[in-house]
Amino acid sequence: MPELPRISLVIPNLNCAKFIERTIRSVLDQNYPNLELILSDGGSTDGSLEIIEKYRPHFSHIISEPDSGQANALNKGFAFATGEIMGWINSDDILLPDSLSLVGSLFTLNQKTEWLTGRLTVIDENDQVQCAVRPRPLTHERFLAADYQWIQQESTFWRRSLWTRAGGYLDESLSLAVDGELWLRFSRYAQLTSVHKQIGAFRVRSGQRSEAIDEYHAEMLKVIDRERRNATETNDLTKTILDAPLQLRQRKEAEATFPGLRKRDPKPFKRTKLWKHALVRRMHHI
């Protein structure tokens, strides 16, 4: 039985002492046998570094220096990454139990899968799950139609080969839509595979950047407009989308405006067979 792939996971942090230990523990408690954990800290002054220091032996690299924002912190971290599979988890969010074994197994069992995402899971400040819904299909055509809500970053992992094909960077000119812009570039080259299983959880808390949702959408629409201007009309659906005005669209609205969208959606993993294989692999590596 082949070994589980190395997963490179970056934790970006700036002054998140209240939650970062929970984030780190959620990763280490996975007991994933081939993990490369990288910390990219922007120069925290709130005690985060003292917490991180307790776990230094578990990190392959710890970066602690001023940065220009989340994208810059992540780019610094991913510059050290050597894993076949990549992802990041913010220092106030968590991974859910056994998620890395599931991710590693699914990539191993499905060589054509280049990136995947799990259920959209939200927790509160006390780690209580508030909701967990199935991921929805998202394609390059849906992005062009501004129907992009949402790919949950905490639950999304990808192959290094896709990262390289998409440029191998996060856009440092952006302040909020850093993840969405990366997903848009990924969607040029590969279909996103949905997994009806919890992988990561996003924490809702006061004062977080994601509260600026209107600003996020405005930034994302600029990104999509740039993509549309450079898009090549390869089929009738894409041409129809590009000819329509650019505006934020909910799923039902997008499908009513562009009826061909649903036909191009990829299918999710078939749960029963893959979960069984993933469980067998996990037991083999315990």
C-alpha positions in Angstrom: 0.0 0.0 0.0 1.6 3.4 -1.0 2.5 5.9 1.6 0.3 8.8 2.3 1.5 11.9 0.5 3.4 14.7 2.3 1.0 17.5 3.2 2.5 21.0 3.6 0.3 23.1 5.8 1.0 26.8 6.5 -0.4 28.7 9.5 -0.3 32.5 9.0 -0.6 34.4 12.2 -0.6 38.0 13.5 -1.6 38.6 17.1 -4.0 35.7 17.5 -2.9 34.4 20.9 -6.5 33.7 22.0 -7.0 31.0 19.4 -3.7 29.9 17.9 -3.0 27.1 20.4 -6.4 25.5 19.4 -5.4 25.8 15.8 -2.0 24.1 16.3 -3.5 21.4 18.5 -6.2 20.7 15.9 -3.4 20.0 13.4 -1.1 18.0 15.6 -3.9 15.9 17.0 -4.5 14.6 13.5 -1.4 12.4 14.0 -0.9 12.5 10.2 2.3 10.6 9.5 3.7 12.8 6.7 3.0 16.4 7.7 5.2 19.5 7.0 3.9 22.2 9.3 5.0 25.8 8.7 4.3 28.9 10.7 4.4 32.4 9.2 4.1 35.1 11.8 3.9 38.8 10.9 5.7 40.0 14.1 3.1 39.3 16.8 3.3 41.2 20.1 0.4 39.6 22.0 2.1 36.5 23.3 1.5 34.4 20.2 5.1 33.6 19.7 5.5 32.3 23.3 2.6 29.9 22.6 4.2 28.9 19.2 7.5 28.3 20.9 6.0 25.5 23.0 5.4 23.6 19.8 8.6 24.4 18.0 9.7 20.8 17.5 6.6 20.1 15.5 7.2 22.9 12.9 9.5 22.4 9.9 9.9 26.2 9.7 8.9 29.2 11.8 9.0 32.6 10.2 8.6 35.7 12.4 9.1 39.0 10.8 6.9 41.9 9.5 4.9 41.2 6.4 2.6 43.2 4.2 -0.5 41.1 4.8 -1.9 37.6 4.7 -0.9 36.9 1.1 2.7 37.9 1.8 2.8 35.8 4.9 1.5 32.8 3.0 3.9 33.2 0.1 6.8 33.3 2.6 5.5 30.1 4.2 4.8 28.2 0.9 8.3 29.1 -0.3 9.5 26.5 2.3 6.9 23.9 1.4 8.0 20.6 -0.1 4.8 18.5 0.1 2.9 17.1 -2.8 -0.3 18.4 -1.2 -0.7 21.9 0.0 -3.1 24.0 2.1 -3.3 26.6 4.9 -5.2 27.1 8.1 -5.6 30.5 9.6 -4.6 30.9 13.3 -8.2 31.2 14.6 -9.6 28.3 12.6 -9.3 24.5 13.1 -9.0 21.2 11.3 -11.6 18.6 12.3 -10.6 15.1 13.5 -9.1 12.7 10.9 -9.4 15.3 8.1 -5.7 15.1 7.0 -5.9 11.3 6.7 -9.0 11.7 4.6 -7.4 14.3 2.4 -4.2 12.3 1.9 -6.1 9.1 1.2 -8.4 10.8 -1.4 -5.5 12.3 -3.3 -3.7 9.0 -3.3 -6.8 7.0 -4.5 -7.7 9.6 -7.1 -4.7 10.6 -9.1 -6.8 12.8 -11.4 -8.0 14.9 -8.5 -6.0 18.2 -8.4 -7.9 20.0 -5.7 -10.7 19.2 -3.3 -12.9 20.9 -0.7 -15.1 19.6 2.1 -18.3 20.8 3.9 -18.6 24.4 4.8 -18.3 24.2 8.5 -18.6 27.2 10.9 -17.7 27.2 14.6 -18.1 29.9 17.3 -15.5 31.2 19.7 -16.1 28.2 22.0 -15.5 25.7 19.2 -19.2 24.8 18.9 -20.3 23.9 15.4 -22.9 26.4 14.1 -23.5 24.9 10.7 -22.1 22.3 8.3 -23.4 22.3 4.8 -22.4 20.4 1.6 -19.9 22.2 -0.6 -21.5 23.3 -3.8 -20.0 22.8 -7.3 -17.9 25.7 -8.6 -16.4 25.9 -12.1 -14.5 28.5 -14.1 -17.7 29.4 -15.9 -19.4 30.0 -12.5 -16.5 32.3 -11.5 -16.9 34.2 -14.8 -20.6 34.6 -14.0 -19.7 35.9 -10.5 -21.3 32.9 -8.9 -18.5 32.0 -6.5 -20.0 31.7 -3.0 -18.2 29.8 -1.4 -15.2 27.6 -1.4 -14.2 27.2 2.2 -10.5 27.8 2.5 -10.0 25.8 5.7 -11.4 22.8 3.9 -9.5 23.1 0.6 -6.3 21.3 -0.4 -4.5 21.0 -3.7 -1.6 19.3 -5.5 1.7 21.1 -5.9 1.5 20.6 -9.6 -1.7 22.7 -9.8 -0.2 25.4 -7.6 2.8 25.6 -10.0 0.6 25.7 -13.1 -1.5 28.5 -11.6 1.6 30.6 -11.0 2.7 29.4 -7.5 1.8 32.5 -5.6 -1.0 34.3 -3.8 -1.8 37.8 -5.1 -0.3 40.3 -2.6 -2.1 43.3 -4.1 -5.3 42.0 -2.5 -6.3 42.5 1.1 -9.4 40.3 1.4 -10.1 38.1 -1.6 -6.8 36.3 -1.4 -8.4 32.9 -1.4 -11.0 33.6 -4.0 -8.5 34.9 -6.5 -6.4 31.7 -6.1 -9.5 29.5 -6.6 -10.3 31.4 -9.8 -6.8 30.7 -11.1 -7.1 27.1 -10.1 -10.4 26.8 -11.9 -8.7 27.6 -15.2 -6.8 24.4 -15.1 -8.7 21.8 -13.0 -12.1 20.9 -11.7 -12.8 21.3 -8.0 -13.9 18.0 -6.4 -16.4 18.3 -3.7 -16.2 16.0 -0.6 -19.4 15.6 1.5 -17.3 15.4 4.7 -16.1 17.9 7.2 -12.4 18.8 6.8 -11.8 22.3 8.4 -13.9 24.8 10.3 -14.1 28.6 10.0 -14.4 30.4 13.3 -16.9 33.3 13.5 -15.6 35.9 16.0 -15.8 39.6 16.5 -13.2 41.8 14.8 -12.2 39.4 12.0 -11.4 40.7 8.6 -14.1 38.5 7.0 -16.7 40.8 8.6 -15.9 43.2 5.7 -18.0 41.2 3.3 -19.0 44.1 1.0 -15.3 44.9 0.6 -14.5 41.3 -0.2 -17.2 41.2 -2.9 -16.0 44.4 -4.4 -12.4 43.1 -4.5 -13.5 39.8 -6.0 -15.5 41.4 -8.7 -12.5 43.4 -9.8 -10.5 40.1 -10.0 -13.3 38.5 -12.0 -13.5 41.5 -14.3 -9.8 41.1 -15.0 -10.3 37.4 -15.7 -13.2 38.1 -18.1 -11.1 40.6 -20.1 -8.5 38.0 -20.6 -10.8 35.0 -21.2 -10.9 33.1 -24.5 -14.4 32.3 -25.7 -14.1 28.5 -26.0 -17.8 27.6 -26.0 -21.3 29.1 -26.3 -21.8 29.2 -22.5 -18.6 31.1 -21.9 -19.5 33.6 -24.7 -23.0 34.1 -23.2 -21.5 34.8 -19.8 -18.9 37.2 -21.1 -21.5 39.1 -23.0 -23.6 39.6 -19.9 -23.0 42.4 -17.4 -20.7 41.5 -14.5 -22.6 41.4 -11.2 -22.6 39.3 -8.1 -25.0 36.4 -8.5 -26.4 33.8 -6.2 -26.5 30.2 -7.4 -30.2 30.2 -8.5 -29.9 33.5 -10.2 -26.8 32.4 -12.1 -28.4 29.1 -13.2 -31.6 31.0 -14.3 -29.5 33.5 -16.3 -27.1 30.9 -17.8 -29.0 27.6 -18.0 -26.0 25.6 -19.2 -24.1 26.1 -15.9 -25.4 23.0 -14.1 -24.5 20.7 -16.9 -20.8 21.6 -16.5 -20.7 21.0 -12.8 -18.4 18.2 -11.7 -19.7 15.3 -9.6 -18.8 14.9 -6.0 -16.8 11.9 -4.7 -19.0 8.9 -4.3 -19.1 8.6 -0.5 -19.4 5.0 0.5 -16.6 3.5 -1.5 -14.1 6.3 -0.9 -14.8 6.6 2.8 -14.2 2.8 3.2 -10.8 3.0 1.4 -9.8 6.1 3.4 -10.6 4.3 6.7 -8.6 1.3 5.7 -5.6 3.5 4.9 -5.9 5.4 8.2 -6.0 2.2 10.2 -2.9 1.0 8.3 -0.9 4.1 9.3 -2.0 4.2 13.0 
